[in-house]
Structure formats: structure tokens, C-alpha cells
Amino acid sequence: MIIPTEPIGSIPRPPALQQALSAHANGRLDDQELARFQQAAIADTMARLAELGCPVLVDGEQSKPSFLTYPLAGLAGLDPHGAVIPFADGHTRQLPRLTMGPFRYQAHAADYLRAAQRHTDRPVKQAVIAPSALSLLYPAEPIPAYTREEFLRDLADEAEADIRGCLDAGAHAVQLDFTEGRLSLKLDPSGGLLKDLVAVNNEVLGRFGRADRARLGVHTCPGGDQDSTHSLDVDYADLLPTLFELNVGNFYVQLAGEPDPERVLRVIAEHLRPDVRVFVGVTDPINPVVETAEEVRDRVLAAASHIPLDQLGTCDDCGFAPFADDTSTPREVAFAKIEARVRGTALAEVALS
């Protein structure tokens, strides 16, 4: 009996890379030199994960500016003053706003994947931004000569290419980051915006066959940036029934940081389809306290009392540093939490055997 366990994505950048990013932003380091620091960080990240016994590796998003904006760097026709995302601690993140078309990705996730695969022969997972998040780039006022409908068609084509490129490059799994799903219910408690976002994603996901969708997954969380969240106060019971309408084979669900995880597990069990696997979060990147392997084991056992074992997996609640400038979680703490997840999942397997 094997319970699969996977990371979500980002891992805090090492100090040398953080310093290189600052120097690059100030014009004191060129692109080639920055890339050298990024590749060294990728190699170190993947070696550390392998040493911890992780069956599936990630590059830690060491060379992404953020989980959200990687396709946009260098894209013409962007105004930086787009939608603002407020976090509970008072800080904000701001999306850019599209001012012209056509919309085209400037970077593709498969390039990050291939760079990571050079450092290992183990399975590598690749995170991509959900097209629903990028759909928020289009402004409320129509763009002259580029309608929202045209933009959504271009976005769907670009998102499909981004996902398909990762599958073709041999990704173990491709995870769509859908943090805006829970946030949408804060913006529109009626659920209309959430249904629209799910429809945007399903337009893309419907282009893939059953075998491909078995390697696709969606990650949901209430945001995780600078040790704060943007929508933890939104009830999972309002999100999960619609979330499970997404046409993927895997769901990565933040759970360790929930105030009442047992209630969330009951909601998951009620709406779980027979053809999907749910990876439940068993470590909380927002909490600076490192979980013990035994605490993780107990969280897995609690999940196993609600979710069939052949549909259960474990993950971290969220990425540890989804934006490159997020230094709220020390790198060593992130690796310690990942080790607890791997060891605790193994202990749960023994207890359930």
C-alpha cells in the first residue's frame, strides 16, 4: 500500500540567489549571471529533496519571478495597475492589466521543467498558472480592437500549449495553481465568479484526453504569501463542490492550516468523484513551527478515515515562497517540513498496513 506524496511547488530561494535577484533588479548583475545563480539554486534544491527521500521532485520555482506572473515577463501592452489582492496582514499583491492584444505567453513552464530534469532521473512535477488567474488581466472596460472573447480564445490556446508542453516533456504531473478560486468567493459570495473561473479552466482541460487528465491536477489554497493568506475566512463548503467540477484527475487541497480539518474532510468525502485522487495538505508553510513526523502521520490517518486509500495522497498546504521576494519562511524550515511530510506519510502507511 503506497500513499503518494508530492510537493506543491515553491521553496525559499537561498541567500546567494536572493542577493543576485536584488543585484539584477538594481542593474548590477546581467541576465546571464542571474541565470547562473538560478541554475545553482535549482540543482541544490533538487539534490536536497532527493536526499530527504522525496519520490517526486520540483525545482522549487527558483527561476520563476512568481508562480503567477512567469508567462508575462516582457509582454508588451501591460499596465502594472491591475487588480489588487489584499492579504489578512495588510500587505497586497497587484496584478498587471492588459492594454492590447493579442495575448501570448512570453515564457513556458516546459522550459523550467527541462532545466530541472537535467539534474535528476527521478520524476519531476511541474506547476503552471491556471488560465483562470490570467483571465483576470483583462480590464472591466473593453480593449479597443481586442474583445474579451478574443482574449479568452487566445488565453485558452496559450494555456493549452503551456500544459501540453509539460506533458510532452515528461512531467510526472502538471499542477494548475488555482488560488484565486477561494478568493473569488470573497469577491462574489454568490459563487458566480467561481463558476466563471471554473468554466475558463474547463475550456482548456476539455482539450485533453482521459490519460492526460490523470496527470493533471489543481491546487487550491487561501493564498500563502509573507506568512499571510487572502481568503482563509472563506468556507471550504462553499468552494469544494464547484472545485470538484474541474476536469482533472488530482486535487491538491490545503488542509493542515484549516481551523477544522475534520469538517473539511467530511465535505471532501461528500463530493469526491470515484475517478480522482485528493492530496491533502499535512504541513502548513504559514506556521513557523515544524511538524513532527508523528503529527503528519496522525493527519494522514484522519484523512484516511474519510477518503478511500486508493484516492488519497499528501502534500504541503501551499508553496513556501510563491513570490521570489518572499523571505518569510527560512529555507531550512521548508526542507524540515518537507522531510516531516515524507516521513509522516510513510509512518501512516505502516499504521494502515
Wavefront OBJ file of the C-alpha trace (Angstrom):
o trace
v 0.000 0.000 0.000
v 1.511 3.312 -1.113
v 0.180 6.773 -0.326
v 1.722 9.136 -2.885
v 3.217 12.348 -1.571
v 4.173 15.405 -3.609
v 5.376 18.960 -3.022
v 3.261 21.863 -4.202
v 5.931 23.991 -5.836
v 7.936 26.901 -4.492
v 10.753 26.668 -1.955
v 12.513 29.707 -0.448
v 15.459 30.867 -2.541
v 18.922 30.545 -0.958
v 20.600 33.762 0.258
v 23.015 33.837 -2.685
v 20.107 33.839 -5.136
v 18.220 36.453 -3.135
v 21.269 38.710 -3.286
v 21.620 38.038 -7.016
v 17.980 38.945 -7.604
v 18.494 42.234 -5.786
v 21.656 42.985 -7.759
v 19.898 42.172 -11.013
v 16.973 44.447 -10.141
v 19.449 47.266 -9.462
v 21.290 46.723 -12.731
v 24.444 45.359 -11.091
v 24.054 41.809 -12.457
v 23.237 40.805 -16.023
v 20.754 38.149 -17.153
v 23.450 35.551 -17.799
v 24.927 35.883 -14.322
v 21.495 35.747 -12.706
v 20.734 32.558 -14.644
v 23.903 31.023 -13.230
v 22.705 31.659 -9.667
v 19.261 30.318 -10.526
v 20.613 27.104 -12.003
v 22.808 26.545 -8.952
v 19.751 27.011 -6.728
v 17.738 24.541 -8.816
v 20.482 21.922 -8.574
v 20.771 22.398 -4.809
v 17.001 22.301 -4.303
v 16.529 19.078 -6.208
v 19.519 17.408 -4.542
v 18.147 18.331 -1.124
v 14.699 16.962 -1.958
v 16.231 13.713 -3.210
v 18.272 13.383 -0.016
v 15.066 13.710 2.003
v 13.577 10.752 0.121
v 11.014 12.707 -1.898
v 9.596 10.344 -4.541
v 8.603 13.308 -6.753
v 10.795 16.384 -7.144
v 10.222 20.018 -8.096
v 12.660 22.782 -8.967
v 11.291 24.970 -6.177
v 10.435 27.702 -8.706
v 13.933 29.064 -8.165
v 13.975 30.818 -11.536
v 10.340 31.980 -11.642
v 9.571 35.595 -10.711
v 6.393 34.202 -9.159
v 4.018 31.280 -9.577
v 1.558 33.720 -11.152
v 3.468 36.013 -13.494
v 6.053 33.767 -15.158
v 4.298 33.884 -18.590
v 4.204 37.693 -18.608
v 7.792 38.966 -18.325
v 8.481 41.056 -21.409
v 4.889 41.060 -22.668
v 4.001 44.322 -24.403
v 0.739 46.016 -23.513
v 0.727 45.567 -19.741
v -0.161 48.290 -17.268
v 1.119 47.447 -13.752
v -2.012 48.864 -12.106
v -4.402 45.928 -12.306
v -6.429 44.020 -9.744
v -5.196 44.280 -6.145
v -5.133 41.197 -3.896
v -5.300 42.130 -0.190
v -3.867 39.786 2.445
v -5.002 39.425 6.037
v -1.864 41.089 7.449
v -2.449 44.219 5.369
v 0.046 43.690 2.559
v -1.116 43.426 -1.051
v -0.093 41.959 -4.377
v -1.159 43.584 -7.625
v -1.782 42.013 -10.998
v -0.961 43.887 -14.177
v -3.724 44.967 -16.542
v -3.788 44.076 -20.229
v -3.986 47.083 -22.576
v -3.651 45.493 -26.016
v -3.730 42.186 -27.844
v -3.003 39.601 -28.936
v -2.166 37.827 -25.684
v 0.829 35.482 -25.878
v 2.871 33.725 -23.197
v 6.437 35.035 -23.083
v 7.758 32.035 -21.134
v 6.546 28.459 -20.933
v 6.627 26.075 -17.987
v 8.151 23.284 -20.078
v 11.393 25.267 -20.220
v 11.570 25.277 -16.414
v 10.783 21.560 -16.420
v 13.538 20.657 -18.895
v 16.068 22.678 -16.914
v 15.088 20.748 -13.771
v 15.171 17.347 -15.455
v 18.840 17.840 -16.278
v 19.609 17.471 -12.580
v 17.806 14.190 -11.843
v 16.448 10.945 -13.165
v 13.583 10.993 -10.644
v 10.009 12.027 -11.541
v 9.609 15.796 -11.733
v 6.344 17.643 -11.213
v 5.644 20.985 -12.882
v 3.324 23.715 -11.632
v 1.622 26.058 -14.117
v -0.632 29.021 -13.536
v -4.311 28.280 -14.125
v -5.763 30.159 -17.099
v -8.486 31.439 -14.779
v -5.905 33.529 -12.915
v -4.633 35.098 -16.122
v -8.208 35.785 -17.234
v -8.204 38.492 -14.543
v -5.723 40.503 -16.631
v -8.472 41.704 -18.950
v -9.888 45.032 -17.697
v -13.520 45.868 -16.998
v -13.506 48.366 -19.860
v -13.115 46.632 -23.258
v -9.771 46.961 -25.014
v -10.173 48.663 -28.404
v -9.940 46.157 -31.291
v -9.434 43.241 -28.867
v -12.564 41.892 -27.231
v -12.694 39.810 -24.084
v -13.907 36.880 -26.173
v -10.836 37.145 -28.419
v -8.611 37.368 -25.364
v -10.167 34.263 -23.781
v -9.651 32.290 -27.010
v -6.002 33.335 -27.114
v -5.606 32.570 -23.411
v -7.080 29.087 -23.820
v -4.708 28.327 -26.700
v -1.697 29.579 -24.753
v -2.640 27.721 -21.574
v -3.198 24.501 -23.500
v 0.231 24.834 -25.094
v 1.807 25.507 -21.688
v 0.267 22.369 -20.162
v 0.781 20.157 -23.204
v 4.414 21.185 -23.433
v 4.987 19.916 -19.886
v 3.193 16.624 -20.558
v 5.170 16.102 -23.746
v 8.414 16.849 -21.900
v 7.673 14.012 -19.492
v 6.322 15.763 -16.400
v 5.239 13.299 -13.730
v 2.263 15.598 -13.110
v 1.166 19.081 -14.104
v -0.453 21.129 -11.356
v -2.651 24.142 -12.107
v -2.369 26.740 -9.354
v -5.913 27.971 -8.643
v -5.549 30.099 -5.517
v -7.992 32.638 -6.968
v -10.781 30.063 -6.677
v -11.264 30.544 -2.947
v -10.597 34.281 -3.228
v -13.370 34.599 -5.813
v -15.954 33.690 -3.169
v -14.773 36.590 -1.055
v -15.239 38.912 -4.017
v -18.544 37.341 -5.080
v -20.222 35.236 -2.371
v -22.933 34.196 -4.845
v -20.436 31.857 -6.497
v -20.991 33.299 -9.969
v -17.367 34.387 -10.379
v -16.144 30.989 -9.171
v -18.283 29.219 -11.762
v -16.896 31.542 -14.451
v -13.308 30.754 -13.397
v -14.000 27.005 -13.392
v -15.509 27.340 -16.877
v -12.353 29.097 -18.124
v -10.233 26.246 -16.797
v -12.522 23.500 -18.081
v -12.432 25.027 -21.568
v -8.715 24.242 -21.558
v -8.868 20.966 -19.633
v -11.532 19.625 -22.009
v -8.931 19.624 -24.764
v -7.062 16.769 -23.056
v -7.948 13.086 -23.098
v -8.574 10.866 -20.093
v -4.972 9.608 -19.900
v -3.586 13.139 -19.883
v -6.128 14.349 -17.336
v -4.937 11.594 -14.971
v -1.619 13.506 -14.855
v -3.273 16.891 -14.377
v -4.190 18.383 -11.035
v -5.457 21.567 -9.424
v -4.099 23.156 -6.275
v -6.405 25.181 -4.045
v -5.451 27.225 -1.006
v -6.364 30.542 0.653
v -3.147 32.113 -0.587
v 0.218 31.880 1.117
v 2.497 34.908 0.941
v 4.682 36.507 3.612
v 3.100 34.216 6.204
v -0.383 35.518 5.465
v -3.452 34.459 3.471
v -6.083 36.241 1.410
v -9.146 34.037 1.896
v -8.782 31.671 4.863
v -12.087 33.023 6.159
v -13.957 31.634 3.120
v -15.778 28.402 3.952
v -14.438 25.367 2.088
v -18.009 24.054 1.945
v -18.773 26.862 -0.491
v -15.724 26.123 -2.651
v -15.223 22.380 -2.854
v -18.451 21.275 -4.598
v -17.690 23.573 -7.548
v -13.946 22.921 -7.394
v -14.538 19.204 -7.923
v -16.236 20.028 -11.243
v -12.799 20.685 -12.731
v -11.829 18.007 -15.263
v -8.610 16.785 -13.658
v -7.524 13.580 -12.013
v -5.877 15.132 -8.954
v -6.742 17.781 -6.388
v -4.179 19.285 -4.017
v -6.157 20.679 -1.082
v -4.746 22.903 1.655
v -5.827 21.327 4.945
v -3.179 21.500 7.705
v -3.800 25.219 8.239
v -7.575 24.853 8.463
v -9.205 25.567 11.836
v -11.484 22.494 11.488
v -9.849 19.937 9.157
v -12.285 17.161 10.122
v -15.184 19.225 8.806
v -13.315 19.844 5.542
v -12.623 16.126 5.189
v -16.337 15.401 5.546
v -17.072 17.887 2.762
v -14.404 16.292 0.563
v -15.842 12.825 1.170
v -19.333 14.026 0.301
v -18.312 15.439 -3.074
v -15.423 13.137 -4.043
v -15.698 11.610 -7.517
v -14.573 7.990 -7.914
v -12.028 8.822 -10.626
v -9.869 11.361 -8.769
v -7.188 11.450 -6.100
v -7.109 14.070 -3.344
v -3.738 15.107 -1.965
v -4.415 16.637 1.453
v -2.091 19.223 2.940
v -0.290 17.850 6.001
v 2.271 20.624 6.567
v 1.492 24.325 6.951
v 4.043 26.722 5.367
v 2.400 29.670 7.155
v 3.123 28.194 10.593
v 6.811 28.577 11.571
v 6.625 25.514 13.828
v 7.938 22.399 12.077
v 5.542 19.485 12.252
v 6.810 16.193 13.613
v 6.542 13.052 11.515
v 4.081 11.725 14.091
v 1.839 14.784 13.719
v 1.849 14.290 9.965
v 1.056 10.594 10.423
v -1.968 11.452 12.534
v -3.207 13.937 9.924
v -2.906 11.269 7.236
v -4.773 8.750 9.385
v -7.551 11.278 9.953
v -7.822 11.819 6.198
v -7.842 8.055 5.587
v -10.942 7.735 7.751
v -12.824 9.860 5.181
v -11.066 9.275 1.847
v -10.521 5.808 0.296
v -6.841 4.888 0.416
v -6.629 4.420 -3.328
v -7.784 8.038 -3.698
v -5.587 9.583 -1.012
v -2.268 11.416 -1.247
v -0.390 14.001 0.797
v 1.185 17.351 0.009
v 2.217 20.610 1.635
v -0.594 23.115 2.081
v 0.968 25.590 -0.330
v 4.240 26.644 -1.865
v 6.719 28.019 0.667
v 7.685 31.143 -1.314
v 5.357 31.644 -4.295
v 6.792 35.091 -4.978
v 10.554 35.429 -5.425
v 10.809 38.240 -2.869
v 9.042 36.277 -0.107
v 11.626 35.555 2.596
v 9.157 34.939 5.442
v 9.969 31.217 5.659
v 13.614 30.156 6.097
v 14.824 27.669 3.521
v 15.851 25.188 6.202
v 12.388 25.304 7.780
v 10.826 24.472 4.408
v 13.058 21.422 3.966
v 12.355 20.306 7.553
v 8.610 20.464 6.917
v 9.013 18.522 3.669
v 11.008 15.856 5.498
v 8.225 15.602 8.083
v 5.676 15.160 5.284
v 7.660 12.348 3.660
v 8.436 10.546 6.922
v 4.949 11.045 8.344
v 3.282 9.693 5.214
v 5.499 6.604 5.446
v 4.528 6.146 9.109
v 0.853 6.334 8.134
v 1.381 3.639 5.513
v 2.808 1.353 8.198
v -0.085 2.101 10.564
v -2.620 1.357 7.828
v -0.975 -1.837 6.562
l 1 2 3 4 5 6 7 8 9 10 11 12 13 14 15 16 17 18 19 20 21 22 23 24 25 26 27 28 29 30 31 32 33 34 35 36 37 38 39 40 41 42 43 44 45 46 47 48 49 50 51 52 53 54 55 56 57 58 59 60 61 62 63 64 65 66 67 68 69 70 71 72 73 74 75 76 77 78 79 80 81 82 83 84 85 86 87 88 89 90 91 92 93 94 95 96 97 98 99 100 101 102 103 104 105 106 107 108 109 110 111 112 113 114 115 116 117 118 119 120 121 122 123 124 125 126 127 128 129 130 131 132 133 134 135 136 137 138 139 140 141 142 143 144 145 146 147 148 149 150 151 152 153 154 155 156 157 158 159 160 161 162 163 164 165 166 167 168 169 170 171 172 173 174 175 176 177 178 179 180 181 182 183 184 185 186 187 188 189 190 191 192 193 194 195 196 197 198 199 200 201 202 203 204 205 206 207 208 209 210 211 212 213 214 215 216 217 218 219 220 221 222 223 224 225 226 227 228 229 230 231 232 233 234 235 236 237 238 239 240 241 242 243 244 245 246 247 248 249 250 251 252 253 254 255 256 257 258 259 260 261 262 263 264 265 266 267 268 269 270 271 272 273 274 275 276 277 278 279 280 281 282 283 284 285 286 287 288 289 290 291 292 293 294 295 296 297 298 299 300 301 302 303 304 305 306 307 308 309 310 311 312 313 314 315 316 317 318 319 320 321 322 323 324 325 326 327 328 329 330 331 332 333 334 335 336 337 338 339 340 341 342 343 344 345 346 347 348 349 350 351 352 353
